[in-house]
Amino acid sequence: MRKLFDQYKKFIIPCLGVVLFMLTGVLAMFMTSSTPKETQTQSQTQTQQVPESPKPLPQVSESESESKPQPQTQEQSQHEDWFVYVTGAVNKPGVYKLPDNPRVFHAIESAGGMTPKADRNSLNLAEKILMDGLHIHIYEMGEREALEAKEAKKARESREAAHAMMTQTQTQTQHVTTVKVPGIQVSNVRTRTQNNNNQNAGSNLVDVNHASEQELTKLKGVGPAIAKRIIDFRNNMGSFKTPEDLLQVRGIGPKTLEKMRPQILIR
C-alpha cells in the first residue's frame, strides 16, 4: 500500500482536495437554505405574539355634545308653578305666582308690600314656603291680640256653659219610681236637701285643666304662686289626667293634695 500510495499520490491528493471542496460547497448550500426558513419562522412567531393595539374611541365634537339634551335633575323634573293667596295688611291682596325656592318676603313683595298698619313682628319674612296653595295673612297692629282675646273669651264661655249644664243636671229631681206590692209601697225620691247639697258641692269644684289663676286660688292650700305654677305646668306638659298629677307641680305635696282633692274636677 505504501508503494501504491507513493506511486499514485500525485493523483490521490488532488482528488481529495476536489472532494473536500465539493463537500464544503454542499455544507454551505445546506446552511444557507436552512437559515431563511428558521428566520422566517421566528418572524412569523413574533408577528403572532405582538398584541393588537386598541382601536381609538370615536371622538365627539363639541357641537354634537352640546346638541344632545342633558338629563334634568330630580328637582327640575318635579318643579311646578306654585301660587299663594296673600291677604291682610298688604297693598295688593290676591293670588300670586312664586319664584323658585320661595320665601315669605317673595309673596309679600308680589302683593305690593306691607301697608303702614301691618304688624311686621307677627311673621318671619325669611321663612321658606314649603307648599303650593298657601294662604298668607298679614295682621294689622293689634289684630292678632284681638283674635286671641276673642278665642279665649269663647273658650271661657264654653267652659261656663258646660259647668252650668253639669250643675243643672245635678239639681234635677229624679222621677219617683213606685213599686206597688199588695199592702206595701216603695218609692225612690231625691229630696230637696240632697239637691241643695249637690248644688253646693258642684259650685265648689274647680276644673284644674281650664280654670284661671283666680279660680285656682279657691282650692284649699293653693295661693297665687301655686296657681300660676299649675297653669304653667299644664301649658308646657299638657292637661292633668288624674288628681295625683298635681303632685308634679312644685309646692303641692301629698297633704296639700288631700285638702284640695274634694274640690278637684278633671275634664
Residue pairs with C-beta under 8 A, 6 or more apart in sequence:
5 12
79 100
80 132
81 97
81 98
82 97
82 98
82 102
82 129
82 131
82 132
82 133
83 95
83 96
83 97
83 98
83 132
83 133
84 95
84 96
84 98
84 102
84 107
84 129
84 133
84 134
84 135
84 136
85 94
85 95
85 133
85 134
85 135
85 136
86 93
86 94
86 95
86 96
86 107
86 108
86 110
86 111
86 136
86 137
86 138
87 93
87 135
87 136
87 137
87 138
88 118
88 136
88 137
88 138
88 139
88 140
88 143
89 114
89 115
89 117
89 118
89 119
89 138
89 139
89 140
90 108
90 111
90 112
90 113
90 114
90 115
90 118
90 138
91 111
91 112
91 113
91 114
91 115
92 111
92 112
93 111
94 111
96 107
96 110
96 111
97 110
98 106
98 107
98 110
98 129
99 106
101 128
102 128
102 129
103 125
103 126
103 127
103 128
103 129
104 123
104 124
104 125
104 126
104 127
104 129
104 136
105 125
105 126
106 129
107 129
107 136
108 114
108 125
108 136
108 138
114 120
114 138
115 140
117 140
117 141
118 138
118 139
118 140
118 141
119 138
119 139
119 140
119 141
119 142
119 143
119 144
122 138
122 139
122 144
123 136
123 138
123 139
155 210
156 212
159 207
159 210
162 267
163 202
163 207
166 202
167 199
167 202
167 203
170 195
170 198
170 199
170 202
171 195
171 198
171 199
172 195
173 189
173 190
173 192
173 195
174 188
174 189
174 190
176 187
176 188
176 189
177 187
177 188
178 185
178 186
178 187
179 185
179 186
204 218
204 262
204 263
205 263
205 264
205 265
206 215
206 216
206 218
206 219
206 263
206 264
206 265
207 215
207 265
207 266
207 267
208 216
208 219
208 230
208 234
208 240
208 246
208 264
208 265
208 266
209 234
209 239
209 240
209 266
209 267
210 267
212 231
213 224
213 227
213 228
213 231
214 227
216 222
216 226
216 227
216 230
216 231
217 223
217 224
217 227
218 263
219 227
219 260
219 263
219 264
220 256
220 259
220 260
220 263
221 252
221 255
221 256
221 259
221 260
222 230
222 252
222 256
222 260
225 251
226 249
226 251
226 252
229 249
229 250
229 251
230 246
230 249
233 248
233 249
234 240
237 248
240 246
240 266
241 266
242 266
243 257
243 261
243 264
243 266
244 257
246 252
246 257
246 260
246 264
247 253
247 254
247 257
